[in-house]
Amino acid sequence: MAETPTISPASLQDWSTVRDWAAAEGWNPGLADTRTFFAQDPGGFFLGRLGGEPVSAISVVNYDADYAFLGFYLVRPDLRGHGHGLAIWRAALAHAGGRTVGLDGVPAQQDNYRQSGFALAHRSARYVGEVPRPQRPAAGVVAAERVDPAVLAAYDSACHPADRPRFLASWLGTPGHRALARVVDGRPTGYGVVRPAEQEARIGPLFADTPADAAALLDALAAEARAFGASRIAVDMPEVNPAAARIAEERGLTPTFETARMYTGPIRPVAWERVYGVTTLELG
């Protein structure tokens, strides 16, 4: 009979191991993601240990009283198939209480997620490619810090199933993250962030009122990626907004893998027509 792992909350320091596992899986984590993730809900990260050694991981991050997001569901490759994943899954979901839980699931796991009560909402594809050639700078693209934080947080809230001011403040202010907004007639018509990662620089979120706003921001964020030395970019685009894929393909980006956004219950209305790139597959 296989030994049962001990499940306990993970510390910020513990999560460096999990980040390495995610990199080995090809998930391309951002170089400074972990501290920002913990800023939202430091009690939402869990490790399974055997003999004191980490063997499994998961995060269930609570955003508010109604919504949580599940990510980083990993078991060390040499110990898969022994039930260690199910043990930590059950323990971590209890952290969400009665909240609706979302996740972005890879195809191989989607049937398992359905058995746990998750239902498909839509699919997303990761678009990857060389940093597009420089474009003429679009009018109105400015550093996000020039926009009233409360106004930017309200814009973000319309594009996400929960308000997340604590996460947003950390995400925009993390060293290495470059955040831009487009402002037209004194109000934001979109914003986005690019950050260095293990492989391609990752763009997310990319929220915008129109395809023109999204294209202007994507080009400007690509220029920022080039400025910090990245030669390639990646952005996770929801299929529920088909204009996102067209913008990516026009710039030579191609889809590499697919995930499914799934939920255990209802969520509040989200302006998916403004979502051209999700923030992160790990925290939604």
Salt bridges, closest charged atoms under 4 A:
ASP14 OD2 - ARG49 NH2 3.09
ASP20 OD1 - ARG19 NH1 3.95
GLU25 OE2 - ARG80 NH2 2.61
ASP33 OD1 - ARG195 NE 2.73
ASP41 OD2 - HIS95 NE2 2.82
ASP78 OD1 - ARG76 NE 2.84
ASP104 OD1 - ARG261 NE 2.82
ASP111 OD1 - ARG114 NH1 2.68
GLU130 OE2 - ARG232 NH1 3.14
ASP156 OD2 - ARG164 NE 2.80
ASP163 OD1 - ARG268 NH1 2.99
GLU198 OE2 - ARG19 NH2 2.65
GLU200 OE2 - ARG232 NE 3.67
ASP209 OD2 - ARG187 NH1 3.14
ASP209 OD1 - ARG274 NE 3.83
ASP213 OD1 - ARG182 NH1 2.96
ASP219 OD1 - ARG251 NE 2.65
GLU224 OE1 - ARG178 NH1 2.88
ASP236 OD1 - ARG126 NE 2.75
ASP236 OD2 - ARG202 NH2 3.72
GLU250 OE1 - ARG251 NH1 3.45
GLU258 OE2 - ARG123 NE 3.24
GLU282 OE1 - ARG202 NH2 3.60
